[in-house]
Amino acid sequence: MSEPRTQETKRGSARLPLRQTAETSRARYHRLVAGAFVVDLLMVTAALLLAQWIRFETKVAEFGVPVEDIFRARDYIGHIVIGVALMMATLTNFRLYTRENLLSYTNTLRILFKSSFVWILCYLALTLMLKFDPPISRVFCAIGLVTTLLILPLWRGILWRVLSREENSGSLRQRALVVGWSRDFSRAVKVFGEAADRPFDIVGVIAPPGGDFQEEVPPHMPVMGSYESLETLLQLGVCQMVIVADDALKSGTLMHIASICEKEMVEFKLVPTCFQVLLSGLHLESVGGIPILGISRLPLHSTVNRYVKRGIDLLGGLVGLALAAPVIAVFGLMIYRESPGPIFYRQRRLGANGKTFDMIKLRSMKLDAEKTGVGWTVKNDPRCLRVGAFMRRWNIDEIPQFWNVVKGDMSLVGPRPERPELIEQFKEEIPHYNARHNIKPGITGWAQVNGLRGDTDLSERVRFDLHYIENWNVLLDFQIMFLTFVKREGAC
């Protein structure tokens, strides 16, 4: 009986330093989260106290408020306590205190701005429902929103600069052991490998069952053993996470790996390489107790976002038509004088979810431009009218598409629509081409303002279009609309 205990003692002593390292790292992470939470709380408190001082104890107080209605900090202590508690709950709800968001300042800013606007609405609603005495000042709330959006990002920027140093960020990242190796995972590692905000460090790779890797493992990645050695490596505490990067493994093998990870209290992650685009929309849901992974959480899948974008499109389309009427009249006359015939050009295009529509443009080419078949415009295209070349350079030929926007066939911003007959070819030749049709096409788009229009690389255009679909927000739309007027790359 003594021999097994001796072996267990040796094995336990061998893995003790690694276990201690993992526990030390975990303890540092929890201390950091607790510290960040406490300082955030103090900063929100300071922001609301500053808002109270600006509103009621400076000249701002004289604007539209009788002297007897001016309150001191002690009168607003209840308002401030509730405001601070509500803000901290909102930040926690939006997952500000995770490893990934602590390491990424971009994520932090996004969460801070989203949380602040949700917070101010809930704060006003709550204080009105509770009938506080003295009543809440809407000016105080507005100033509180501004001071919060100034103080929190500033302090979080300082924290991020400190955490982004390798000696600090290393303690926030988890150690990961990779089972197998694939081309997609190798490409991903090249992208995030040296990024300061990467959530984990790869400590090694083990071969899948059979010993054959899908892709050659990079020389700097240590191969720590075979599949059979996985459980021993986890018992030694070499990692906090196991990532399966081989999508050819059988379900029984995956369940075995997940079971080992569960027993050794190690996180289990699976890289689903069958998903290659629109990855930010991946969502795991349970149907009848069965987990189903699919793309269902893109920004424009949200009903609120769709209505916001449609509202902007409708307003912009009507204003655009009103302002463009004289321009259409002038250029219509110039088109007719150079090439008598219709001034408008209708063309069948493919829209959202494969629905076709007639897109309207000012005619920029000769009447017989497509007698030899459908083709792309090229630089210095001989088929272009003299006025047509000018219109295309300044996007004037696109102006009538405001009518398509008002009708709902198009959006102000989105991937440019193409002809159905061209798409039949593109969808077979260009990977992920039809994924562009998840949303309405646009008059202008992210690819176009980056010079990708006309006779340019289709694969690059698709990449930019998919980036837009995954990262849509109202500010990005306005940025693209602005850039449409100041960037001329690719216009012909």
N, C-alpha and C positions, 0 to 999 in steps of 0.2 A: 504493500500500500504506500510505502514511502517514496517509491520511484515516480509514480504519477504525480505526487505532490511536488517532487523536485522539478519535474519537467514543467509543470504548471507555473511554479515559482519562477523558473528561468524565463518562460515565455512572458509571464506578467512583468518581470523586471525589464525585459527587452522592449516592451511596448510602452512602458511607463513614461519615458520622456516625451514620446509623441503624443500620448494622451494628455499629458500636462500642458504641452504646447497648445493643443487644440482647446483645452479648457481655459488656458490663459488668454488666448485670442478671443474666445467667446465672452469671457468676463470683461475684457477691454471693450468689446463691441457694446455690451449692455451698459457699461459705465458711460460710454460715449453717447449712446442714445438718451440715457437719463440726463446727462449734462446738457445735451442739445435741447431737450424738452424743457428743462428748467430755464435755460437762457431765453428760449423762445417765449416762454410765459412772461419772463421779466420784460422782454422787448415789447410784447403786445401791451402789457400794463403801462409801460413808459409811453407807448404811442397813444393810448387812450387818455392818459393823464395830460400829455402834451396837447391833444385835441381839446380837452376840457379847458386848459389854460388859454389856448388860442381863441376859443369860442367865447369864453365868459370873462376873461381877465385881461384882454388886450382890446385894441380899438375895433377888432372885428365884432366885439360884443355890442358896439354902438349901432350896428347896422340892423335897423328894423326890430330892435328888442328894447322894450322899456327898461329903465334902470332897476325897477323893483323885481323884474323877472330874471335878473342875472344871478346865477347860482355859483356857489363855491365848490371846491373839490369834494368837501364833506357831503354836500347835497347830492352829488352824483356817484357816491361810492357804490351804491347798489347797481347802478347802470354799468359801471366799469367792471365790477366783479362778474356780472352776468356776461358782459361782452368778452372778457378774457376767457372765461370758461367755455363759452360757445366757440370762440376762435380756436382754442386748443383742441376741442372735440372735432372741429372741422378739419384741421390739419392732420389729426390722427386718422380720421375717416378717409382722407385722400392719400394715406400711406406715405406721409413725408418721412417717417422714421424707419425706413428700410435701408438695407445695405446699398442697394442700387441708387436710391435717391440721395443718400448721404454723399455718395461718390460723384454724382452728376449734378452740376450746378444748373444745367439746362432743365433737367427734370424738377429740380427744386424751385426754380423760377416759375415754371408752368403750374406747379401745385400751389405756390404762394398766391399767384394771381387768381387762379380758379377758386381757391379757398376763400380769398378775401371778398370776392363778389358774392359767393354763396353766403358767406358769413353776414355781410351787411344786410342782405335781404331777410335772412332769418332773424337777425338782431332787431331790425325794425318791426317785423311781424310779432316777435315775442314780446317786446316791450309795450307794443300797442295792446296786445291781448291781456297782458298782466296789469295794465292801467297803472303804471308807475307814477309816483308823486315825488318830485316834480315830473311832469311829462317829458318824454325823450325829445331832444332837439334834433331835427333832421339835419341842420347845419353841423351840429356836433358829430353826427354819424358820418356825414360826408367828409369832414375834416379827419375823423378817425380812420376812414378808409385810406385817405391820402397818406397820413402819417405812418400807418401800418405798412403800406406798400413802399414807403421810403426806408423805414427802419429795418424791417425783417430782411429784405433782399440784401441790404448793406451788411448786416451782421452775418447772414448766411454766406455772403461772398467771402468774408474774412475766414469763416469756418472752412469753406471749401478750399481756399488757398492753403490752409494748414493741412487739411486732410489729403490734398492731392500730392503732397510729398510722399515719396515712395516708402519712407520709414513709417509713415502713419497709415497710408492707404493699404499697405500690405496686411495690417492687422484686421482690416475690414473685409478683405477678400477671403473667400473660402478656398481650401485646397481641394482640387478635383482630380479624380482618377478616371481616365477615359478607357472604355471598352471598345476596341476596334478603332478604325480610322477610315474616313470617307473623303471624297473630293470636296463635297459641300462643307463639311466640318473643317477641313484644312483651309478652305478659302475664308471661312468665318474667323478662324484663329488668326490668320494673317491680318484681318481687319481690326479685331479687338485686342490682339496679342499684346500691344504696347500701350493701349489706351489707359489713362489714369483711372477711368471710371469703370473698368472691367470688373464684374462681380466675383470672379474666381481666377485662381492661378492653377494651371495644369501641372501636377507634380509628376505625372508619368502616364504611360499607356500600357494596357495589357492586351494580348492577342485574343481575338474571339475564338470560339470553339472551332477546332480544325487548324488554327494557327495562321490562317491567310487573311491579311489585311486587304480591304477593298482598294486602298490607296497607300502608297509608300509613306511611312511615318517620317516626318522631318528629322534630320540628324540631331537637332538639339533637344528632341523629345525623348526622354529615356524610356525604353521598353522594360517594364519592371517584372514581367513574367507572363505566364500563360493564363488562360481562362481558369484552369484548375487552381491557380494560386490566389484567386480573388478573395476568397473568404479569409485566408491567412493574412493577406495584406490589410484587409479591413480590421482584423483583430489586432494587428500591430498599430492601428491608428494612423496610417499614412495619409488619410484624406478625410474630409468631412462630407464629400459629395462624390457620387459615381455618375458619370455621363455615358450613356450608350450611344455611340456615334455610327454604329453599323446597322443600317435598316434592313439587312438581309437575315438577321437573327430570327429564329422561330419563336413563336409566342411562349412556348414552354421554357425556352432559355431566358427570355425576358422576365417571366414570372419567377424563375429561380434567382436571377440577379436581384430583383426587387425584394424577394424574401430574405436573401442574405443581408441586404442593406437594412431592412427592417429589424432583423435580429441584432445587427451591430450598431443600430441607431445612426445610420449614415443616410443622407438624402439621396434619393434616386431620381435621375433626370433622363429623359429620352429625347433624342433629336429626330423629329419626324421629317425626314428629308423629302417626303412626297410633297410637302408644302414648300414652294420655292418663291412665291410672290405674295404680296399683301399680307406679310407675316404679322404685322401689328394688329391685324384683325382676327388672329387665331383665338378661339375661345373654346374652353372645355365645358361641356354641359352634360348633365345626367338625364338619360331617358330610360325610365323603367329600371333604374339602378345600374345601367350600362353607361360608362363614360364615352362620350362622342366628341371628337376634336374636329373643328371646322372653322372656316373664315366667316365670322358673323358679327364682328365688332369694329368695322371701319367707321370713321367719323361720320360719313354721310348715310350710314345705316340708322343713325339716330333720327327719330321723327322731328325733334326740336331743331337739330342742325339742318335737316332738309327744308323745314319751313322757313328758317332764317335765311338760307341761301336762296330759296324761291322768292322771298320778300325782297331781298336785295336785287335779284334778277328782274323782278317785275317793275320795281321802282327805277332801276337803272335802264331797263329797256324802254320804258315810256319817256324818260328824260332824254335818253339817247336819240329816240325817234324825233322828238320835238326839236332838239338842237341840230340834228343832222339833216332835217328837211331842206334847208337852203343849200347845203353841201351836195346833197343828192341831186337837187335840181341843176346846179351849176355843172357838176361832172357828168350828169346825164346828157346835158346839151353838148358837152365836149365829145362824149362818146359817139353821139348820133352824127355830129358833124364829121368826125374822122371815119366812122364806119356805120352808115345808115342801117338801122334795124333796131331790134329790142335793146333797151339800155340795161335791163335786168337779165340776169342769168340764173335759171333754176336748175338745180342739180340734185339728183337723188343721193342721199347720204344715209349712213347707218348710225342710229342714235343709241340711247340707253337701252340695255337689255335686248338688243337686236332689232329694235323698232326703226323702220325707215321713215324718212321725211324729206320734203323738198327744201333745200337750203337756198336762200336768196342772196345774190351778190350783184354788185355793179359789174357789168361785162367789161373785162379787161383785155379780152383777146378778140381776134378776128372771128367772123361768123363761122368760117370753115375750119376753125382751129383743131377740131377733133374728128375731121373726116377720115383720118387714118386710124382712129381708135383712141381709147382713153390713155392718157399719159400724164406724167408729172411735169410741172413747170421747172425749167432750169434757168440758171443765170443767163441773162441776155437772150431770153427765149424769143426767137424770131416771130412767133405767133402773137406776141403781145402787141397791143396798140401802143402808140407813143404815150398817150394819156394813161393807158393801162399800166405801163411800167412804173409811172409816177404813183398811181393809186396803190399798186401792190407794195411799193417801197414804204408808203406811209399808212398802210392798212385801210385806205379809204374804201377799197372795193368790198370790205367786210361790213361796212356801216349798215346796209339793209338787213343784216342778220339780227339787228335789234328786234325786228318783227318776229323772227324765229324764237327769240328769247321771250317776248311777250306771250306768244302762243304756248310756250312751254316745251317746245321741241329741243331748245338749246339753253345753255346757261351763259352768263357773261364770261365765266372762266371754266375751263375744263379741257380735256384732250380734244384735239381737232378731229372732226368727223371725216371719214373717208367713204369712197364709193363702195357699194356692196360687191361689185365685180372685182375690185382690187383686193378687198378683204378676203375673199375666197382664196386668193393666192397667199396673202400675207399671213393668215392664220396657220397655214401649213409650213411656212418658211421661217417666220419670226416667232421665237419662243414667247409665250405669254401675251401675244398680241391682243387677243380678244378680251383679256382681263381689263383693258381700257374701257370696255363698255359697261362697267359696273355703275357708272354715273353718266349724267347728261354730257354731251360734247359742248365745247365752248367756243366763243368768238376768238378768244385768245387763251393761251395756256402756258404752263411752266416750261414745256419744251420749246415753245415758240419764242419766249423772251430770252431763252438761252441759245438762240440762233439755230434751232433745229426745226426748219420748215422747208417746204419744197423738196429739192433733190438732195436730201441729207440722210445720214445713217438712221435707218428705221429702228434698229435695235436700241440705239441711244435715245431716240424719241420715246420709245416704249418705256425705257427705264425712267425717264423724267416724268412721263405721265403717271406711272405707277407710284413714283415718289409723291406726286401731288395727291393722288387718291388716298394714300396711307396717312399723309400728314396734313390733310385739309384743315384749315381754320379760316375764320373771316379775315384776319389780318393778312394771311397769305394771299387770299383773293385780291384784296386791295393793293398789296405789293405787286402782284402780277399785272393788274390793270394799270398801275403807275408805270411799271417798266415797259409796258406795251408802247407807250408814247415816247420813251427816251432811248430804247434799244432797238437798233435796226439790223442786227446781225441776221444773215440768212434771208433777208428780204430781197425780192427780185422784181 
